[in-house]
Amino acid sequence: MRHIKINFLAILMAFSFQLQAQQENLCMGKYWTEDEANIQMKNFALEWNDLASWEQRAQKIRQGIIEGMQLDKMPKIIGNFNPIIRNTRVMDGYIVENIAIESFPGFYITGNLYRPIETKSKNAAILCPYGHWSDGRFREDMQKRCAVLARTGAVVFAYDMVGYGESLQVNHKIPIALLLQTWNSKRVLEYLISRPDVDQSRIAITGASGGGTQAFMLTAIDERIKVSVPVVQVSAHFFGGCVCESGMPVHKNQNFQTNNVEVAGLCAPRPMLILSDGADWTRNTPRIEYPYIQKIYAVYNAEHKVENAHFPAEKHDYGYSKRTVAYNFLAYHLELNVNKIPYENGFNEKFVSILSKQHLSVFDDEHPIPKNALQGDEAVMAYLKINL
């Protein structure tokens, strides 16, 4: 009995040390000052000087993300999306549907699918995650972005963050929020690829704030994303202020340190547009973050594939001026038709019909979430066998 107690104590102590080490490796919020971040970027630049040395560093960053969020422990699932599609509505130049797909057995990704009316046999596709806005995918600016892109010829999937919108099987502050959101994005990507009307060589992702984090995280680890547009989030000193962005050790381990600038840089040499503004942690992007990323693209001879649009007089959003820049960039690289958008000294989004949350929801009293749905943080973490 004494031997069993000693062993249990040893296990408990080992777990405690492991948990402490993980906490020490978290880089959350404004982890560095802007001055410190400037110096860190210069130090990072000393670690590589050509394509071979950058790709060696890139592999460490990519592996650190996968291991840090325990992505390699997720279920091996191929297909089995079990899509639920409801309320197909034909609008002015686009179609919008309410959709849910199974991320893994008993866990649902909820969202809306926007499709072009004038469709080709194979269309581009765009993933549209969002950040910490209470209305989520029901927001007017989100609906406009998705509808406009659909009208130009893309199949667009706007999906909920965990704990937001209809994704209420877990709380947003669940310790594995970063893992769940990245996994959900991966499943949305795979669902889109599985559709017969999608061209898998023309797939993009774009989101703002926390949605920007989701955009550059998935792009960093999945080459199937061909174009990336992270908005108001790529920062040298700010690592994301929520557990869904920096609550797992993806930026640092005992032997390595990186930040979101380098994570975003893993997009190279695929096309990327970084949108930044003057009133948040992206205010230095033209001077600090963007030059570093340009250097990464230069070793691939792909300087022309990365752009930064900076709005010094604007705040933290995915507002009209940011959206319109994204429309042109996505249209160019995904072969979309921007001439489908009315133009009057600027793109005119007035053709978009703004729908209520009730009209855009997948589940309601008449159509409840399936009975196999896992409910609660503990149930989801127990099913996945993820321990922190």
C-alpha positions, 0 to 999 in steps of 0.5 A: 500500500505504501508503494502505491501511495509513493507512486501516486505521489510521484505521478501527482508531482510529475503532473504538477511540474508539467503543468507549471512548465506549460504555464511558463511557456504561455505567451499571452496578451501584450507579452512584450512591450513594443520596444522589446518586440522590436529587439526580438524581431531583430534577434529572430532575423539573425537566426536565418539568412536564406531559404534553407535556414528559414525553412529549418526555422519554419519547421520548428515553428510549425511543429511547435504549433502542432505539439503545443496545441496537441493537434496530433492527439485529435481523432483521425477522421476522414469525411463523416461531416454529416452536414445539416443544411436548412433554409436555403434562400435565394438572394440578389446574386447569391444564396445563403444557407444555414449549416452545421457539420460534425467536427468530431462525433457529438461536436458541431460546427455551426454557421452559414454557407454563402454560394454564388447563383451563377455557379461554375462546376468548380468554384473558389472557397473561402473560410470566414472565422470571426473574432470576439464580437458578441453578434459573431457571424450575425453581424452586418459587416460579416454578412456583407463580406460573405455575401459579396464574396459569394456573388463574385463566385466563391463558396463561403463558409462563415462559422462560429467560434467555440462558445459564441453564436450557436457553438454553445456545447462548451464555454469559450474559456475552455482550456483547449479553445485554441485546439478546438477552433483550429480543429474546427477550421481544419474540418471546415476546410476539409468539408469545403474540399469535399464539395463537388462545386469547390476547386481545392486549388483556390481556397482562402481564409480571412477573419479579423481579430481572433478570426485573424488568429484563426486565419494565420494559425490554420494557414501556418499548418495546412498547405491546402489554404492557398490565400490568407487575409488576416485582419487587425491581428498580426503583431510582434508584441501582442500574442492574443489576449484570449485562451482561444489565441494564446492559452496553449504553448504554441509560441514558446518551449524550453528551447525555442521562441517565436511570435505571431509575425513568424506564424503568419510568415509561414504562409510564404510563398502563398499570397497573403494580405495583412490588414492593420490599423492605427488604434490597436496592436497592429499600429506598427505593422508597416514598420516592424511586422511587414518588413520582416514578413517581406524578408521571408517572402524574398527568400522565395522570390515571392515579394509580389505575393504579400501585401499590407494595407494600413489604415492609420485613421481607423480602429479595430474592425473589418470595416468597409475600407478593409473589406474592399481591399480584401475583395480586390486581393481575393478576387485577383488570387482566387480568380473571382469576378469583382465586376459582379459587385456594383461599383459607384466610386467604390464597391456598393454592398447595398444589394446584401440583405441583412438577415436576423439571428433567427433566420440564420440559426441552424438549430431552434425549438423545431430543429434541435441540436442532434441527440448525440451532442456532447454537452459541457467542457468536461464531456468534450475534454473527456471524449478527446482524452486531452489533459492539460 
